[in-house]
Amino acid sequence: MAEDEGGSAPLQLIDSRGEFSSRLEEFAAALGGPDQADETLLIVSALGVKGSGKSSLLNDVFGTSFGVGKAFNATKGTKGVWIQASAHSNKPLAVMDTQGSDGRGADMEKVNRIATFTLCFSDVLVFSLWYADIGRYEAAGYGLVRTVFQEYLKLFGEERRRTMLMFVVHDHDDGTSLESVKQILETDLKSLWQQALKPAESESLQLGDLFDLEFVSLPHPRHRQTEYEKKIGDVRSRFCDESSPSYALKDMFTKMVPINALHTYPAVTWRDLARGVEVENPTRRNLVAAYRCDVAYHTQYSTASKQLNKWKADVEGGKVVRGFGAQASQLIESRIDEYEDATSMHANSQARAKKGGELNTFLKSSITSLFQKQMQLLQTQALIQFKDLLLNSVVTGGGRNSTGSKEVVLDSFSKKAEECSVAALHLSFHSYKETLKDTLTSYAQQFEDSPTVQLSAMQRYERRAQRPIRRQPNANIGLNLTGALRPRGFGNFQLVTGYSDGPLVMNFSVCNDADAAEQEGQGSVPLFRLQPTLHYDLDL
C-alpha cells in the first residue's frame, strides 16, 4: 500500500524488515492538532492469524482504509504494523492493523514481537478469528493469545492494570447462539491462561484480574449484509460513542500515551524489542510519567502566572491587593490539587514528586515576593500618614502627640497587613509591624527638633489664621425698664444711671421738669414714674 501524506491515510509504522517509520511525529501532529497535542491518545489494535479479516473489520468499524488481502491467503495480508486515525471518533483515536501469524517459527517470532509492541500502547485489543476455526489451536491463533497473556503479565501484572480483549468471530451463520460461542471461547482462554508462563509474583492471578473479555459475532457480510451492517454499527458505537452503555474505551484501560509524544515511546519500545531486549514497562512508565508530569506542571504554571502577573502589576503600581492572603492561599491549594489530580496515575513516580516540588517552589517564591513588596508598601504609606498626623497636630494647636498618632498608624497598618498574611506559607506581618514601630519612634524624635517641619507647620497655621472669621448670625429679645424721679426746686438738675444684665436693661433718672409740666397745663406730674420697653436686636 502506498503511503499518503498526513495522518488521515494509513501509515506503515513498522515495515516488513522491522524498520520503524520516521513519519510518526508527522502523523501525531495531524491526528491531534495543536489544541489536542497534550491529550491522551486512544489506541485500538487488531491481532489474529493471517487472513482472519482484521483489516476488513477495522475498515468497516472505524472508517479506515487499510489494505485488504484475500481471506485464507497466507501469502498476502498486512506486513508489519500500520496505523491510521479513526474517521468516526470525536476523540483522538488511532487504530493499528498488525501482521498476522502463519504458524512458521521465524514468522511467529516477529508476530509475537509485534503483539508485545501493541500491548504496551493499546487500550483495547481486538482478536479476529473465523467461526470455523474456534477450538483449533493454530488456525484460531491460540498460540498468539497465550503470548499476549505472558507478555501482559510481565508488563502490567505487578500494577494490576486492566485491558480489554474483544474476540470478534466472523461468519457466524449456523444458527448457534453467541452465548454458546462465548462459553467455548472462555473455556479455551482459561486453559491458555493456565498454560501461560507467569512471574512468581503473578502466579495467583486469574484471567479476570487483568482482562475484561468481550465477545462479538458477525454474520457473513455478503450473504447477510443487512444483519452484518447492523452488527458493525453496534461495534462502532462501543468505540466511538461515549454515551453507549457498552462503551469500551474506559479510563481504566488507558496506557496514557500523549499524542505529541507518540513518536517517542513507540520508537524506543520497538528498538528494544528489535534488539531482543526485553521491554521493561517500568522504564516506559517512567518516560510517560516524566512527560505527563511536565505537561501538568506547565499547565498549572501558566494558569498561576496569569494571576501572579496581575497582582504584580497592581503592587508595582502602588496598590495593595485586597484580600491577598486568602486569594494567595487559594491559588496555591488549587494549583497543587489540580497538578496532583492530573498526575494521580503516576503517584509513585519520581518525576511527579520532582515537578510537584518545582511548582510548589515557584508558587511559594512568587507569593512571598509579592507579600514582602506589599509589606514595604504599607510601611511607606504608614510613615506618610504618621507625618501628616504630626504636622496637623501642630497646626491645630493640639501639640505634638506622637504617641497617639503612632497608635492610630499602627492600628491602620495591622488591619491592612492582616489581609495580606498568607496562612498557607506562614507569612505574617508582625515582624514588619515591629520594624515600622521603630521607624515611627525614630521619626517622632527627629520631628521634635526639625526646623523644616516647624516652619512648614507655622506656614500652614498662618494661612489658616489669615482666613476671614465667619460671623455667626445672632438674635436677642430684651426688656427695658425706665424709672424717673421728678422733685421740685432743683433748677435744671438731671441725673441718669442704669443697669443691664444680658438682654435686660434698667435705667433711672432724676430731673426737675415737674413745674414745666404743670405750667403747660398738662396736669400734675407724679413724683416717680416707671416705663417698660420691649426691644428686639438682630445681628447678621
PEWO-V215283 format. One record per run of one state. SS is the DSSP state (~ for helix, > for strand, _ for the rest). FROM is the first residue (numbers start at 0). LEN is the number of residues. If there is no record, write none. Layout:
ss=SS from=FROM len=LEN
ss=SS from=FROM len=LEN
This chain:
ss=_ from=0 len=10
ss=> from=10 len=4
ss=_ from=14 len=5
ss=> from=19 len=1
ss=_ from=20 len=3
ss=~ from=23 len=9
ss=_ from=32 len=1
ss=~ from=33 len=3
ss=_ from=36 len=3
ss=> from=39 len=10
ss=_ from=49 len=4
ss=~ from=53 len=9
ss=_ from=62 len=18
ss=> from=80 len=5
ss=_ from=85 len=7
ss=> from=92 len=6
ss=_ from=98 len=2
ss=> from=100 len=1
ss=_ from=101 len=3
ss=~ from=104 len=15
ss=_ from=119 len=4
ss=> from=123 len=7
ss=~ from=130 len=3
ss=_ from=133 len=3
ss=~ from=136 len=4
ss=_ from=140 len=1
ss=~ from=141 len=15
ss=_ from=156 len=6
ss=> from=162 len=8
ss=_ from=170 len=7
ss=~ from=177 len=18
ss=_ from=195 len=4
ss=~ from=199 len=3
ss=_ from=202 len=4
ss=~ from=206 len=4
ss=> from=210 len=7
ss=_ from=217 len=7
ss=~ from=224 len=16
ss=_ from=240 len=10
ss=~ from=250 len=3
ss=_ from=253 len=3
ss=> from=256 len=2
ss=~ from=258 len=16
ss=_ from=274 len=6
ss=~ from=280 len=36
ss=_ from=316 len=7
ss=~ from=323 len=19
ss=_ from=342 len=1
ss=~ from=343 len=3
ss=_ from=346 len=3
ss=~ from=349 len=46
ss=_ from=395 len=6
ss=~ from=401 len=19
ss=_ from=420 len=1
ss=> from=421 len=1
ss=~ from=422 len=3
ss=_ from=425 len=1
ss=> from=426 len=1
ss=_ from=427 len=2
ss=~ from=429 len=19
ss=_ from=448 len=2
ss=~ from=450 len=15
ss=_ from=465 len=8
ss=> from=473 len=13
ss=_ from=486 len=8
ss=> from=494 len=7
ss=_ from=501 len=2
ss=> from=503 len=8
ss=_ from=511 len=2
ss=~ from=513 len=6
ss=_ from=519 len=8
ss=> from=527 len=12
ss=_ from=539 len=1
